């Protein structure tokens, strides 16, 4: 079975879970007690994981970067909705944590793909994908 068929449903479930967690009523958020660094790390991890799912199997750089920008816009929209719904202050730190998570995941993905392409055992599945990175 092709694992790429799970990409879209998994991404939609992740985005729905992020939206649900972001829009929990304040008493419920208080029970989760995620404040300070733990809160920022969870933001970065969640958005980094969502980016890895969104970029899974993509070969086109434009599509990968578009996924990153759209996820950051999604995170910003969630923060704005918290301001509108609950009257919270806009948490720029959360948006920054989302961006850091996405950028870290992009960097890890790039390093991973370059290391695979540089491996001696790697053989691309198609002729158009056969450009190899120079060995160092």
C-alpha positions as CSV (number, residue, x, y, z in Angstrom):
1,X,0.0,0.0,0.0
2,X,1.2,3.5,-0.9
3,X,1.9,5.5,2.4
4,X,1.3,8.7,0.5
5,X,-2.5,8.0,0.6
6,X,-2.5,8.7,4.3
7,X,-0.9,12.1,3.9
8,X,-4.0,14.3,3.4
9,X,-6.2,12.6,6.0
10,X,-3.4,12.7,8.6
11,X,-2.7,16.3,7.9
12,X,-6.3,17.2,8.2
13,X,-6.6,15.4,11.5
14,X,-3.5,17.2,12.8
15,X,-4.8,20.6,11.7
16,X,-8.2,19.8,13.4
17,X,-6.4,18.8,16.6
18,X,-4.3,22.0,16.5
19,X,-7.4,24.1,16.0
20,X,-9.3,22.3,18.8
21,X,-6.4,22.7,21.2
22,X,-6.1,26.4,20.3
23,X,-9.7,27.1,20.8
24,X,-10.3,25.2,24.1
25,X,-12.1,27.3,26.7
26,X,-9.7,29.0,29.2
27,X,-10.6,26.7,32.2
28,X,-9.6,23.6,30.1
29,X,-6.4,25.3,29.0
30,X,-5.6,26.0,32.6
31,X,-5.9,22.3,33.4
32,X,-3.4,21.4,30.7
33,X,-1.0,23.8,32.5
34,X,1.3,24.4,29.5
35,X,3.0,27.7,30.1
36,X,6.4,29.2,29.4
37,X,9.0,27.1,27.7
38,X,6.9,23.9,27.7
39,X,4.1,25.8,25.8
40,X,6.6,27.2,23.2
41,X,8.2,23.7,22.7
42,X,4.8,22.2,22.2
43,X,3.9,24.8,19.6
44,X,7.2,24.2,17.8
45,X,6.8,20.4,17.9
46,X,3.2,20.4,16.7
47,X,3.8,22.8,13.8
48,X,7.1,21.1,12.9
49,X,5.3,17.7,12.8
50,X,2.4,19.2,10.7
51,X,5.0,20.6,8.3
52,X,6.7,17.2,7.9
53,X,3.4,15.6,7.1
54,X,2.4,18.4,4.6
55,X,5.8,18.1,2.9
56,X,5.9,14.3,2.9
57,X,6.7,13.0,-0.6
58,X,6.9,16.5,-2.2
59,X,9.7,17.0,-4.7
60,X,8.8,20.5,-5.7
61,X,10.5,23.2,-3.6
62,X,7.7,25.6,-4.3
63,X,5.1,23.2,-2.9
64,X,7.2,22.6,0.2
65,X,7.7,26.3,0.8
66,X,4.0,27.0,0.2
67,X,3.2,24.3,2.8
68,X,5.5,26.1,5.3
69,X,3.9,29.5,4.6
70,X,0.3,28.2,4.7
71,X,1.0,26.4,8.1
72,X,2.4,29.6,9.5
73,X,-0.7,31.5,8.3
74,X,-2.9,28.8,9.9
75,X,-1.1,29.2,13.2
76,X,-1.4,33.0,13.0
77,X,-5.1,32.7,12.2
78,X,-5.6,30.5,15.3
79,X,-3.9,33.1,17.4
80,X,-6.1,35.8,15.9
81,X,-9.2,33.7,16.6
82,X,-8.2,33.4,20.2
83,X,-8.0,37.2,20.4
84,X,-11.5,37.5,18.8
85,X,-13.2,34.7,20.7
86,X,-11.7,34.9,24.2
87,X,-10.3,38.5,24.2
88,X,-6.8,37.2,24.8
89,X,-3.8,39.3,23.9
90,X,-2.1,38.3,20.6
91,X,0.6,35.9,21.6
92,X,3.5,36.7,19.2
93,X,5.7,34.2,21.0
94,X,3.4,31.4,19.9
95,X,3.6,32.5,16.3
96,X,7.4,32.7,16.6
97,X,7.4,29.2,18.1
98,X,5.3,27.9,15.2
99,X,7.7,29.5,12.8
100,X,10.7,28.0,14.6
101,X,9.2,24.6,14.5
102,X,8.4,24.8,10.8
103,X,11.9,26.1,10.0
104,X,13.5,23.4,12.1
105,X,11.5,20.7,10.4
106,X,12.4,22.2,7.0
107,X,16.1,22.1,7.9
108,X,15.9,18.5,9.1
109,X,14.0,17.4,6.0
110,X,16.6,19.1,3.7
111,X,19.5,17.5,5.6
112,X,17.8,14.1,5.5
113,X,17.0,14.3,1.8
114,X,20.5,15.5,0.8
115,X,22.1,12.7,2.8
116,X,19.9,10.1,1.1
117,X,20.6,11.6,-2.4
118,X,24.4,11.5,-1.6
119,X,24.3,7.9,-0.5
120,X,26.0,5.4,-2.8
121,X,23.0,3.1,-2.7
122,X,20.5,5.7,-3.8
123,X,18.9,5.2,-7.2
124,X,16.1,7.6,-8.2
125,X,12.8,6.2,-9.3
126,X,12.7,8.3,-12.5
127,X,15.2,9.9,-14.9
128,X,14.0,13.4,-14.2
129,X,15.0,12.8,-10.5
130,X,18.5,11.5,-11.3
131,X,20.5,14.7,-10.6
132,X,22.9,13.9,-7.9
133,X,24.5,16.3,-5.5
134,X,28.3,16.6,-5.8
135,X,30.2,14.5,-3.4
136,X,32.5,16.2,-1.0
